[in-house]
Amino acid sequence: MRYSVDNAGRLRKFIEVVRDKPMPAGAASVDWLKSNDFKDRQDAQFLDILELLDFVDADRKPNRNWVAFQDKSKSTSVMAKVLRERYSFMFQRHPDAYNQSDTNLQKVFMERKMEKEQAGRAVKTFKTLLQFAGWM
């Protein structure tokens, strides 16, 4: 599973699109990304983030989690629930993972056999996603 992206700032914009813009009619794809101004080659990694967040099914079609995330009254609680599930290893180690230092979070990722640089990107990705859960 992919836990990191190369550009956390663009990830933030992407999650805003996921929350605020219409879902793709079919599968989330590179073409759908491009239609939402994510035209850089590296932006394709955001499709993996949809899988990480369990917002798409095996065919990358939006599922109930994506639908629920788009409901403004539920979006932060949906993201919090998904993050607790998909980053369960982090919350098992640090029940208040949303409050931990970058160093503490990076150690957990490194224990999962990530190189230091990749673990650093994973921390930035995690912290970006946490912003949508209302913890930060």
DAFENMO-V892167 format. One record per residue. RES is the residue in one small letter. OMEGA is omega as a letter, one per 40 degrees, with the letter a starting at -180 (999 if undefined). Layout:
RES:OMEGA + RES:OMEGA
//
This chain:
m:a + r:a + y:a + s:i + v:a + d:a + n:a + a:i + g:i + r:i + l:i + r:i + k:i + f:a + i:i + e:i + v:i + v:a + r:a + d:a + k:i + p:i + m:i + p:i + a:i + g:a + a:i + a:a + s:i + v:i + d:i + w:i + l:a + k:i + s:i + n:i + d:i + f:a + k:i + d:i + r:a + q:a + d:i + a:i + q:i + f:i + l:i + d:i + i:i + l:i + e:i + l:a + l:a + d:i + f:a + v:i + d:a + a:i + d:a + r:i + k:a + p:i + n:a + r:i + n:i + w:i + v:a + a:i + f:i + q:i + d:a + k:a + s:a + k:a + s:a + t:i + s:i + v:a + m:i + a:a + k:a + v:a + l:i + r:i + e:a + r:i + y:a + s:i + f:a + m:a + f:i + q:i + r:a + h:i + p:i + d:a + a:i + y:a + n:a + q:i + s:i + d:a + t:i + n:i + l:a + q:i + k:a + v:i + f:i + m:i + e:i + r:i + k:i + m:i + e:a + k:a + e:i + q:i + a:i + g:i + r:i + a:i + v:i + k:i + t:i + f:a + k:i + t:i + l:i + l:i + q:a + f:i + a:i + g:i + w:a + m:999
//
